Amino acid sequence: MYLAKILERHREAAQSDSRRLSQLIDEAKLIGPTRGFVEKLRADSIQQLAVIAEIKRRSPSKGVLRDGIVATDLARVYESGSASCLSVLTDDVSFGGSVDDLQQALAATTIPVLRKDFTVSEHDLCDARVMGADCVLLIAAALSQKELTGFYQLATEIGLDVLVETHDEKEVESALLAGATMIGVNQRDLVTFQVDHDRAVRMAAAIPNGVVKVAESGVRDIKDAQSLRNAGYDAVLVGESLVISNDPAAVIASLRVTTAKN
């Protein structure tokens, strides 16, 4: 229900976007090099679980998570807690995010930043690069195989890393067919927004070695982090539990489980 409504809004906006794609691609290619999202996760996850810390103001299911978030300040706190990368929601209507949040996070830190949004067109990809993002999210459940493959190829062409989000083994196959080198498993059902805390552990074996594995949503504590690390994950993407915490830096540090992958 949530996903369908959000996608409908984004696709309507994309259909009314009359900007020339070729011009946007040229503009995106002029932006300087990225900070290397995938490379950072690979390096940081050799000995410890890497953490992608998310700036998330609200959610469709829970409403406002924390009042008065200043993206600059929260990004700096996350980096001080040894977050490997940042994720920033830029969807305004459903999540209260903005391009300003992403650009403030970029300016305040030196670590790579993911634009977390609902990518439904090539224009979205170019916009992500122009606004400064190092990585973009592609949600397998929201895209056809043709879209997923085409968007992945364009993202790579303009210098973006790509996190392909999946929810089941069939979507992992689609991600791999598109060429994905980093696959996320979202433990939150995008229809009901309920969290299945065991989904990522069950699906870990479906993602080949050599592909960066990211567990998304529902990571609550060190016990969850250790379970995911034991299953073979390189990183966890954590939003809500950090945003509502009184000490996000300490939470990040605790999640960086100091064990090698199995």
C-alpha positions as CSV (number, residue, x, y, z in Angstrom):
1,M,0.0,0.0,0.0
2,Y,2.7,2.5,1.0
3,L,5.0,1.6,-1.9
4,A,2.3,1.8,-4.5
5,K,1.2,5.2,-3.5
6,I,4.7,6.6,-3.3
7,L,5.7,5.1,-6.6
8,E,2.5,6.5,-8.2
9,R,3.5,10.0,-7.1
10,H,7.1,9.7,-8.3
11,R,6.1,8.2,-11.7
12,E,3.6,11.1,-12.2
13,A,6.3,13.6,-11.5
14,A,8.7,11.7,-13.9
15,Q,6.1,11.8,-16.7
16,S,5.8,15.5,-16.5
17,D,9.6,16.1,-16.5
18,S,10.3,17.7,-19.9
19,R,14.1,18.2,-19.4
20,R,16.3,16.8,-22.1
21,L,18.0,13.6,-20.8
22,S,21.1,14.0,-23.0
23,Q,21.7,17.4,-21.5
24,L,21.3,16.0,-17.9
25,I,23.7,13.1,-18.6
26,D,26.3,15.5,-19.9
27,E,25.9,17.7,-16.8
28,A,26.2,14.7,-14.5
29,K,29.4,13.6,-16.2
30,L,31.0,16.9,-15.5
31,I,30.7,16.5,-11.7
32,G,33.9,15.5,-10.0
33,P,34.7,12.0,-8.8
34,T,32.6,10.4,-6.1
35,R,33.9,9.4,-2.6
36,G,33.6,5.7,-3.5
37,F,30.7,4.1,-1.6
38,V,31.3,0.5,-2.5
39,E,35.0,0.8,-2.0
40,K,34.5,2.3,1.5
41,L,32.3,-0.5,2.5
42,R,34.6,-3.2,1.2
43,A,37.6,-1.7,3.1
44,D,35.7,-1.1,6.4
45,S,34.0,-4.5,6.4
46,I,37.2,-6.6,6.3
47,Q,37.5,-6.8,10.0
48,Q,34.4,-5.1,11.3
49,L,30.7,-4.8,10.3
50,A,30.4,-1.5,8.4
51,V,27.5,0.8,9.2
52,I,25.6,3.0,6.8
53,A,23.9,5.6,9.1
54,E,20.7,7.2,7.8
55,I,19.3,10.7,8.2
56,K,15.5,10.0,8.3
57,R,13.1,12.6,9.6
58,R,9.8,10.6,9.4
59,S,8.3,7.4,8.0
60,P,4.9,6.8,6.4
61,S,4.0,4.2,9.1
62,K,5.3,6.0,12.2
63,G,5.2,9.7,11.4
64,V,7.8,12.1,12.8
65,L,10.7,10.1,14.3
66,R,12.5,13.1,15.9
67,D,11.7,16.8,15.8
68,G,14.4,19.4,14.9
69,I,16.9,17.3,13.1
70,V,19.7,19.3,11.7
71,A,21.3,17.3,8.9
72,T,24.7,18.9,9.3
73,D,24.9,18.1,13.0
74,L,23.5,14.5,12.7
75,A,25.9,13.7,9.9
76,R,28.9,14.8,12.0
77,V,27.7,12.8,14.9
78,Y,27.4,9.7,12.7
79,E,30.9,10.2,11.3
80,S,32.3,10.6,14.8
81,G,30.8,7.2,15.7
82,S,32.7,5.6,12.8
83,A,29.9,5.3,10.3
84,S,31.4,4.1,7.1
85,C,28.8,5.9,4.9
86,L,25.7,8.0,5.2
87,S,22.2,7.5,3.7
88,V,20.0,10.5,3.3
89,L,16.3,10.5,2.5
90,T,15.4,13.1,-0.1
91,D,11.7,12.2,-0.5
92,D,9.8,15.1,1.0
93,V,6.1,14.0,1.1
94,S,6.5,10.6,2.7
95,F,9.8,11.0,4.6
96,G,10.3,14.7,5.2
97,G,13.6,14.6,3.5
98,S,15.2,17.1,1.0
99,V,18.1,17.7,-1.3
100,D,19.3,20.2,1.2
101,D,19.6,17.5,3.8
102,L,21.8,15.5,1.4
103,Q,24.0,18.4,0.5
104,Q,24.4,19.5,4.1
105,A,25.5,16.0,5.0
106,L,28.0,16.0,2.2
107,A,29.4,19.3,3.2
108,A,29.7,18.4,6.9
109,T,31.6,15.0,6.4
110,T,34.2,13.2,4.3
111,I,32.4,9.9,4.0
112,P,30.4,8.7,1.0
113,V,26.6,9.5,0.8
114,L,23.7,7.5,-0.6
115,R,20.7,9.3,-2.0
116,K,17.8,7.3,-0.5
117,D,14.8,7.9,-2.7
118,F,12.4,6.2,-5.1
119,T,14.3,6.2,-8.5
120,V,11.8,5.7,-11.3
121,S,13.6,7.5,-14.2
122,E,16.9,8.3,-15.8
123,H,16.3,11.9,-14.8
124,D,16.4,10.8,-11.1
125,L,19.8,9.3,-11.6
126,C,21.3,12.4,-13.2
127,D,19.7,14.5,-10.4
128,A,21.4,12.3,-7.8
129,R,24.8,12.8,-9.3
130,V,24.4,16.6,-9.9
131,M,23.3,17.1,-6.3
132,G,26.5,15.4,-5.2
133,A,25.4,11.9,-4.2
134,D,28.0,9.1,-4.4
135,C,25.5,6.3,-4.6
136,V,21.9,5.8,-5.6
137,L,19.2,3.3,-4.5
138,L,17.4,1.1,-7.0
139,I,14.5,-0.9,-5.5
140,A,14.0,-4.1,-7.4
141,A,10.3,-4.3,-6.4
142,A,9.6,-0.9,-7.9
143,L,11.2,-1.5,-11.3
144,S,10.9,-3.9,-14.3
145,Q,14.0,-5.9,-15.2
146,K,14.5,-3.6,-18.2
147,E,14.3,-0.5,-16.0
148,L,16.6,-2.0,-13.3
149,T,19.2,-3.0,-15.9
150,G,19.0,0.2,-17.8
151,F,19.1,2.4,-14.7
152,Y,22.0,0.5,-13.3
153,Q,24.0,0.9,-16.5
154,L,23.3,4.7,-16.7
155,A,24.2,5.1,-13.0
156,T,27.5,3.4,-13.6
157,E,28.1,5.5,-16.7
158,I,27.7,8.8,-14.8
159,G,29.9,7.6,-11.9
160,L,27.4,6.5,-9.3
161,D,27.7,3.4,-7.2
162,V,24.4,1.5,-6.9
163,L,22.7,-0.2,-3.9
164,V,20.1,-2.6,-5.4
165,E,17.4,-3.3,-2.7
166,T,15.8,-6.7,-2.6
167,H,13.2,-8.5,-0.5
168,D,13.3,-12.1,-1.8
169,E,15.5,-14.5,-3.8
170,K,13.8,-13.7,-7.1
171,E,14.7,-10.0,-6.7
172,V,18.3,-11.0,-5.9
173,E,18.4,-12.8,-9.2
174,S,17.1,-9.7,-10.9
175,A,19.8,-7.6,-9.2
176,L,22.5,-9.9,-10.3
177,L,21.1,-10.0,-13.9
178,A,21.4,-6.2,-13.9
179,G,25.1,-6.5,-12.9
180,A,24.8,-5.5,-9.2
181,T,28.0,-5.4,-7.1
182,M,26.2,-4.3,-4.0
183,I,22.9,-5.8,-2.9
184,G,20.7,-4.8,0.0
185,V,18.1,-7.0,1.7
186,N,15.4,-4.9,3.2
187,Q,13.8,-6.6,6.2
188,R,10.9,-4.2,6.0
189,D,8.0,-5.3,3.8
190,L,7.3,-2.3,1.5
191,V,3.6,-3.2,1.2
192,T,2.8,-3.4,4.9
193,F,6.0,-1.7,6.3
194,Q,6.2,-4.5,8.9
195,V,9.7,-5.7,9.8
196,D,10.8,-9.4,9.5
197,H,14.0,-9.5,11.6
198,D,15.1,-12.8,10.2
199,R,14.6,-12.1,6.5
200,A,18.2,-10.9,5.8
201,V,19.7,-14.0,7.6
202,R,17.6,-16.3,5.5
203,M,18.5,-14.6,2.2
204,A,22.2,-14.2,2.8
205,A,23.1,-17.4,1.0
206,A,21.4,-16.2,-2.2
207,I,23.9,-13.4,-2.6
208,P,27.2,-14.6,-4.1
209,N,30.6,-14.0,-2.5
210,G,32.2,-10.9,-3.9
211,V,29.0,-8.9,-3.9
212,V,28.8,-6.4,-1.1
213,K,25.9,-7.5,1.2
214,V,23.9,-4.9,3.1
215,A,21.1,-5.6,5.6
216,E,18.6,-2.9,5.7
217,S,15.9,-2.0,8.3
218,G,15.1,-3.6,11.6
219,V,18.7,-3.6,13.1
220,R,18.1,-2.8,16.8
221,D,21.2,-3.8,18.7
222,I,24.5,-5.6,18.8
223,K,22.7,-9.0,18.9
224,D,21.0,-8.2,15.5
225,A,24.3,-6.9,14.1
226,Q,26.3,-10.0,15.2
227,S,23.6,-12.3,13.7
228,L,23.8,-10.5,10.4
229,R,27.6,-10.5,10.5
230,N,27.6,-14.2,11.1
231,A,25.3,-14.7,8.1
232,G,28.0,-13.0,5.9
233,Y,26.9,-9.3,5.7
234,D,29.4,-6.6,5.1
235,A,27.2,-3.7,6.3
236,V,24.0,-2.7,7.9
237,L,21.9,0.3,7.0
238,V,20.4,1.8,10.1
239,G,18.1,4.7,10.4
240,E,15.3,4.8,13.0
241,S,17.2,3.4,15.9
242,L,19.9,6.0,15.4
243,V,17.6,8.9,14.9
244,I,15.6,8.2,18.1
245,S,18.8,7.5,20.1
246,N,20.2,10.0,22.6
247,D,23.7,8.9,21.6
248,P,23.8,7.8,18.0
249,A,27.6,7.7,17.8
250,A,27.7,5.2,20.6
251,V,25.0,3.0,18.9
252,I,27.0,3.0,15.7
253,A,30.2,2.0,17.5
254,S,28.4,-0.8,19.2
255,L,27.0,-2.1,15.9
256,R,30.5,-2.3,14.4
257,V,30.9,-5.9,15.6
258,T,34.6,-6.7,15.8
259,T,34.5,-10.1,14.2
260,A,35.5,-11.1,10.7
261,K,32.8,-12.5,8.3
262,N,32.1,-16.2,8.3
